[in-house]
Amino acid sequence: MRTRNRPWRVACLFRVPPPAFRVLLAGALIAAGCARPAGESVPVTIPPGATLEAAVDSLAARGIVEHAGLFTLYARLHGLRGSLKTGVYLLAPGSPWSAVVDALERGRGVEARFFVPEGLMLAEVAAAARAQLGVPRDSFLAAARDPELAQGLGLPGDARSVEGYLFPTTYLVPLHIHARDLVRLMTREFAAQWQPEWQARLDSLHLSRHALVTLASIIEAEVRYDPDRPYVSAVYHNRLTRGMRLEADPTVAYAYGRRLRRVWEKNLAIRSPYNTYQHAGLPPGPIGQPGRASLVAALYPAGVPFQYFVAQPDGKHIFSTTYAEHLAAIRAVKRQRTEARAQPVPGR
């Protein structure tokens, strides 16, 4: 009896209780996943629908992790399961396993910077997306004109696109982002910038949000000198209140579908609902992407009686209340331009 039980007793001496086994396993995984001297970062592509095992194979093939089996176990123990987020990830061989799992879990792939200045028209934003991100222009325009996206923003049914709602700022976006995702990101940024108290202000102005954004886009196109914004806004508010035509040059340029170096008398004859020289009130929709400053100016115009303005060569405006004052301001600006042309060019 004693002889037969001896092997069992010996085995009992080396049996590891489950809690202790888990501790040992965790220690082994941690030791295996500790950072080694990191090499140069390399891109790793996780295709759509990739499983954890397929992703680990890619990581191992690029030298990001050693011991693929152990890393898979480590990743599962840390909650990484199922299909992963699609993307291109910039990872360095020798990175701690915790950092690799965190990147895959959060979908933090390679990011690209996308800069959109204030005042760009929709076609210009599409051109910027193509130049900076490689997003096809036609794909971007198709997404921007998708009625489903416009409906999600609460735009009126006759809105032709999300023009005016692609918030101008600097974005960090995933590499190879799709056009629809980019448009959705930019419109969501507009929604995030919209302040709750602005809605109450709209009610007091008796304007819809779409009308306000349209007005803000015209202000954005007119102003080069920031302090002029609330005064330009006041002129347009005063004209709308009095039933006067806005006669805004940027709306004429928008009717042409491109930027005009200068709006001439002949340009004012173009037939378009966006030509505010021919039609009273606001045009059907925004003519570009207004920034926050222009939105605020449209919401809170200066309390002045101005009804006219004319731009000086330096970009600042002269504001007038009466038409006679406005004509005098026009003559003054013409003199400034004549004198500027008469100045000798430095270096000649």
C-alpha positions as CSV (number, residue, x, y, z in Angstrom):
1,M,0.0,0.0,0.0
2,R,2.7,2.5,0.9
3,T,4.7,1.6,-2.1
4,R,1.7,2.2,-4.4
5,N,0.8,5.6,-2.8
6,R,4.3,7.0,-3.0
7,P,4.1,8.3,-6.6
8,W,0.8,10.0,-5.8
9,R,2.3,11.7,-2.8
10,V,5.2,12.9,-4.9
11,A,2.8,14.2,-7.5
12,C,0.9,16.1,-4.8
13,L,4.1,17.8,-3.8
14,F,4.4,19.4,-7.3
15,R,0.8,20.1,-8.0
16,V,0.2,23.9,-8.3
17,P,-3.1,25.2,-7.0
18,P,-5.3,27.0,-9.6
19,P,-4.8,30.5,-8.0
20,A,-1.1,30.1,-8.0
21,F,-1.1,28.8,-11.5
22,R,-2.9,32.0,-12.7
23,V,-0.3,34.1,-10.9
24,L,2.5,32.2,-12.6
25,L,0.8,32.4,-16.0
26,A,0.2,36.1,-15.6
27,G,3.9,36.6,-14.6
28,A,5.0,34.6,-17.6
29,L,2.8,36.7,-20.0
30,I,4.0,39.9,-18.4
31,A,7.6,38.8,-18.7
32,A,7.1,37.9,-22.4
33,G,5.3,41.1,-23.1
34,C,7.8,43.5,-21.5
35,A,9.2,46.1,-23.8
36,R,12.4,45.3,-25.7
37,P,14.5,47.9,-27.3
38,A,12.0,49.4,-29.7
39,G,12.8,49.5,-33.4
40,E,11.5,51.9,-36.1
41,S,7.8,52.0,-36.3
42,V,6.2,50.1,-39.2
43,P,2.6,50.2,-40.6
44,V,0.4,47.2,-39.9
45,T,-2.9,46.9,-41.8
46,I,-5.9,45.4,-40.1
47,P,-8.4,44.6,-42.9
48,P,-12.2,44.7,-42.4
49,G,-13.5,41.8,-40.3
50,A,-10.1,40.6,-39.3
51,T,-10.1,38.2,-36.3
52,L,-7.7,38.4,-33.4
53,E,-5.8,35.5,-34.8
54,A,-5.4,37.1,-38.2
55,A,-4.3,40.4,-36.6
56,V,-1.7,38.6,-34.5
57,D,-0.4,36.9,-37.6
58,S,0.1,40.3,-39.2
59,L,1.8,41.6,-36.0
60,A,4.1,38.7,-35.9
61,A,4.9,38.9,-39.6
62,R,5.9,42.6,-39.1
63,G,8.0,41.7,-36.1
64,I,5.8,43.7,-33.7
65,V,5.3,40.8,-31.3
66,E,7.2,37.5,-30.7
67,H,5.5,34.4,-29.3
68,A,2.2,34.9,-31.3
69,G,0.4,32.2,-29.2
70,L,1.3,33.9,-25.9
71,F,0.4,37.3,-27.2
72,T,-3.0,36.0,-28.3
73,L,-3.6,34.6,-24.8
74,Y,-2.5,37.9,-23.3
75,A,-4.8,39.9,-25.6
76,R,-7.8,37.7,-24.7
77,L,-7.1,38.0,-21.0
78,H,-7.1,41.8,-21.5
79,G,-10.5,41.8,-23.2
80,L,-9.4,41.9,-26.9
81,R,-11.8,39.5,-28.7
82,G,-13.6,39.0,-31.9
83,S,-13.2,41.2,-35.0
84,L,-11.0,44.3,-34.7
85,K,-11.4,47.9,-35.9
86,T,-10.2,48.3,-39.4
87,G,-7.2,50.6,-39.9
88,V,-3.5,51.1,-40.5
89,Y,-1.6,51.1,-37.3
90,L,1.9,52.5,-36.8
91,L,3.6,50.2,-34.3
92,A,7.2,49.6,-33.3
93,P,8.8,46.2,-32.9
94,G,9.6,45.7,-29.2
95,S,6.6,47.7,-28.0
96,P,5.0,46.6,-24.7
97,W,2.1,44.2,-25.3
98,S,-0.1,46.5,-23.3
99,A,0.5,49.3,-25.7
100,V,-0.2,47.1,-28.7
101,V,-3.4,45.8,-27.2
102,D,-4.5,49.3,-26.2
103,A,-4.0,50.6,-29.8
104,L,-5.9,47.7,-31.3
105,E,-8.7,48.0,-28.7
106,R,-9.2,51.7,-29.2
107,G,-8.7,51.7,-32.9
108,R,-5.9,54.2,-32.7
109,G,-4.3,53.7,-36.1
110,V,-2.2,56.0,-38.1
111,E,-3.7,59.5,-38.1
112,A,-3.5,62.2,-40.7
113,R,-3.9,65.9,-40.2
114,F,-6.7,67.6,-42.2
115,F,-6.9,71.4,-42.1
116,V,-10.0,73.2,-43.3
117,P,-9.9,77.0,-43.1
118,E,-13.0,79.1,-42.7
119,G,-15.0,80.2,-45.7
120,L,-14.2,77.3,-48.1
121,M,-17.0,76.3,-50.5
122,L,-18.1,72.7,-50.7
123,A,-16.1,72.0,-53.8
124,E,-13.0,73.6,-52.2
125,V,-13.4,71.3,-49.1
126,A,-13.6,68.3,-51.5
127,A,-10.4,69.5,-53.2
128,A,-8.7,69.9,-49.8
129,A,-9.8,66.3,-48.8
130,R,-8.3,65.0,-52.0
131,A,-5.0,66.9,-51.7
132,Q,-4.5,66.2,-48.0
133,L,-6.0,62.8,-47.5
134,G,-6.4,61.2,-50.9
135,V,-10.2,61.1,-50.6
136,P,-11.7,61.1,-54.1
137,R,-13.4,64.4,-54.9
138,D,-16.5,62.8,-56.4
139,S,-16.9,60.5,-53.4
140,F,-16.7,63.4,-51.0
141,L,-19.2,65.5,-53.0
142,A,-21.6,62.5,-53.2
143,A,-21.4,62.0,-49.5
144,A,-21.9,65.7,-48.8
145,R,-25.0,65.7,-51.0
146,D,-26.5,62.6,-49.4
147,P,-30.0,63.4,-48.2
148,E,-29.6,61.0,-45.2
149,L,-26.8,63.0,-43.8
150,A,-28.7,66.3,-44.3
151,Q,-31.7,64.8,-42.6
152,G,-29.6,63.7,-39.7
153,L,-28.6,67.3,-39.2
154,G,-32.2,68.5,-39.2
155,L,-31.7,70.4,-42.4
156,P,-34.8,71.5,-44.5
157,G,-35.9,69.0,-47.1
158,D,-34.8,71.3,-49.9
159,A,-31.2,71.5,-48.7
160,R,-29.0,70.4,-51.5
161,S,-26.0,69.4,-49.4
162,V,-24.4,69.9,-46.0
163,E,-22.8,73.1,-47.3
164,G,-22.2,75.3,-44.3
165,Y,-22.1,72.4,-41.8
166,L,-18.6,71.1,-42.5
167,F,-17.0,72.8,-39.5
168,P,-13.7,74.5,-40.4
169,T,-10.9,73.4,-38.1
170,T,-7.9,71.0,-37.9
171,Y,-8.8,67.3,-37.7
172,L,-6.9,64.2,-36.9
173,V,-8.4,61.5,-38.9
174,P,-7.5,57.8,-39.6
175,L,-5.3,57.2,-42.6
176,H,-7.4,56.2,-45.6
177,I,-10.6,57.5,-44.1
178,H,-13.6,57.1,-46.3
179,A,-15.5,60.1,-47.8
180,R,-18.7,59.4,-46.0
181,D,-16.9,59.0,-42.6
182,L,-15.1,62.3,-43.2
183,V,-18.3,64.2,-44.0
184,R,-20.0,62.6,-41.0
185,L,-17.0,63.6,-38.7
186,M,-17.1,67.2,-39.9
187,T,-20.9,67.6,-39.5
188,R,-20.7,66.1,-36.0
189,E,-18.0,68.7,-35.2
190,F,-20.4,71.4,-36.3
191,A,-23.1,69.9,-34.0
192,A,-20.6,69.8,-31.1
193,Q,-19.7,73.5,-31.6
194,W,-23.4,74.6,-31.6
195,Q,-24.2,76.0,-28.1
196,P,-27.5,75.3,-26.4
197,E,-28.1,79.0,-25.7
198,W,-27.8,79.8,-29.4
199,Q,-31.2,78.2,-30.0
200,A,-32.9,80.7,-27.7
201,R,-31.1,83.5,-29.4
202,L,-32.4,82.2,-32.8
203,D,-36.0,82.4,-31.4
204,S,-35.5,86.0,-30.5
205,L,-34.1,86.8,-33.9
206,H,-37.0,84.9,-35.6
207,L,-34.5,82.9,-37.7
208,S,-34.1,79.2,-38.3
209,R,-30.7,77.6,-37.7
210,H,-30.3,77.1,-41.5
211,A,-31.0,80.8,-42.1
212,L,-28.5,81.7,-39.4
213,V,-25.8,79.5,-40.9
214,T,-26.5,81.0,-44.3
215,L,-26.1,84.5,-43.0
216,A,-22.9,83.5,-41.1
217,S,-21.4,82.0,-44.3
218,I,-21.9,85.4,-46.1
219,I,-20.3,87.2,-43.2
220,E,-17.4,84.8,-43.4
221,A,-16.9,85.5,-47.1
222,E,-17.1,89.3,-46.6
223,V,-14.8,89.8,-43.7
224,R,-11.0,90.0,-43.7
225,Y,-10.6,92.2,-40.7
226,D,-12.0,90.3,-37.6
227,P,-13.3,93.3,-35.7
228,D,-15.6,94.1,-38.6
229,R,-17.7,90.9,-38.2
230,P,-20.5,92.2,-35.9
231,Y,-20.8,95.4,-38.0
232,V,-21.1,93.5,-41.3
233,S,-23.7,91.3,-39.5
234,A,-25.5,94.4,-38.3
235,V,-25.7,95.7,-41.9
236,Y,-27.3,92.5,-43.1
237,H,-29.7,92.2,-40.2
238,N,-30.8,95.8,-40.8
239,R,-31.3,95.1,-44.5
240,L,-33.3,92.0,-43.8
241,T,-35.5,93.8,-41.3
242,R,-36.2,96.6,-43.8
243,G,-36.9,94.2,-46.7
244,M,-33.8,95.5,-48.6
245,R,-31.8,93.2,-50.9
246,L,-28.5,92.1,-49.3
247,E,-26.5,92.8,-52.5
248,A,-23.6,90.6,-51.2
249,D,-20.9,90.1,-53.8
250,P,-19.9,86.6,-52.4
251,T,-23.3,85.3,-53.2
252,V,-22.8,86.2,-56.8
253,A,-19.5,84.4,-56.9
254,Y,-21.2,81.3,-55.4
255,A,-23.8,81.5,-58.2
256,Y,-21.0,81.1,-60.6
257,G,-19.7,78.1,-58.7
258,R,-16.2,79.4,-58.3
259,R,-14.3,82.3,-56.8
260,L,-14.2,85.5,-58.8
261,R,-11.2,87.7,-58.4
262,R,-13.6,90.6,-58.5
263,V,-17.3,90.9,-59.0
264,W,-18.0,93.2,-61.9
265,E,-21.2,94.9,-63.0
266,K,-21.7,92.3,-65.7
267,N,-21.5,89.5,-63.1
268,L,-24.6,90.9,-61.3
269,A,-26.9,89.8,-64.2
270,I,-26.4,86.1,-63.5
271,R,-29.8,84.4,-63.0
272,S,-29.6,82.4,-59.8
273,P,-31.5,82.2,-56.5
274,Y,-28.1,82.9,-54.9
275,N,-27.8,86.3,-56.6
276,T,-28.8,88.6,-53.7
277,Y,-28.6,91.6,-56.1
278,Q,-31.7,90.2,-57.8
279,H,-33.5,88.5,-55.0
280,A,-34.5,89.9,-51.6
281,G,-33.8,88.0,-48.4
282,L,-31.3,85.3,-47.8
283,P,-30.2,82.8,-50.5
284,P,-31.5,79.2,-50.3
285,G,-28.6,78.0,-48.2
286,P,-25.0,78.7,-47.1
287,I,-22.3,79.7,-49.6
288,G,-19.4,78.2,-47.6
289,Q,-18.3,76.9,-44.2
290,P,-18.5,79.6,-41.5
291,G,-16.3,79.5,-38.5
292,R,-17.3,80.0,-34.9
293,A,-16.6,83.8,-35.0
294,S,-18.9,84.3,-37.9
295,L,-21.6,82.2,-36.3
296,V,-21.4,84.3,-33.2
297,A,-21.4,87.5,-35.2
298,A,-24.5,86.4,-37.1
299,L,-26.2,85.6,-33.7
300,Y,-25.1,88.9,-32.0
301,P,-24.8,91.8,-34.5
302,A,-23.6,95.1,-33.3
303,G,-26.4,97.5,-32.2
304,V,-25.7,100.1,-34.9
305,P,-28.0,101.6,-37.7
306,F,-25.5,100.9,-40.5
307,Q,-27.1,99.8,-43.8
308,Y,-24.1,99.9,-46.2
309,F,-20.4,99.1,-46.2
310,V,-17.5,99.2,-48.7
311,A,-14.2,97.4,-48.4
312,Q,-10.9,99.4,-48.4
313,P,-7.7,98.1,-50.0
314,D,-6.4,96.9,-46.6
315,G,-9.5,94.7,-46.1
316,K,-11.2,97.0,-43.5
317,H,-14.7,98.4,-44.2
318,I,-16.2,101.8,-44.1
319,F,-19.8,101.6,-42.7
320,S,-22.5,104.0,-43.5
321,T,-26.1,104.6,-42.4
322,T,-27.4,106.6,-45.4
323,Y,-26.9,106.1,-49.1
324,A,-25.3,109.5,-49.5
325,E,-22.7,108.5,-46.9
326,H,-22.2,105.3,-48.7
327,L,-21.5,107.1,-52.0
328,A,-19.0,109.3,-50.3
329,A,-17.3,106.2,-48.8
330,I,-17.1,104.6,-52.3
331,R,-15.4,107.8,-53.6
332,A,-12.9,107.7,-50.8
333,V,-12.0,104.1,-51.5
334,K,-11.6,104.8,-55.2
335,R,-9.1,107.6,-54.2
336,Q,-7.2,105.2,-52.0
337,R,-6.9,102.7,-54.9
338,T,-5.8,105.4,-57.3
339,E,-3.2,106.6,-54.9
340,A,-2.0,103.0,-54.2
341,R,-1.5,102.4,-57.9
342,A,0.4,105.7,-58.2
343,Q,2.9,104.6,-55.5
344,P,6.3,103.6,-56.9
345,V,7.0,99.8,-56.6
346,P,9.9,99.3,-54.1
347,G,13.1,98.2,-55.7
348,R,12.4,99.8,-59.1
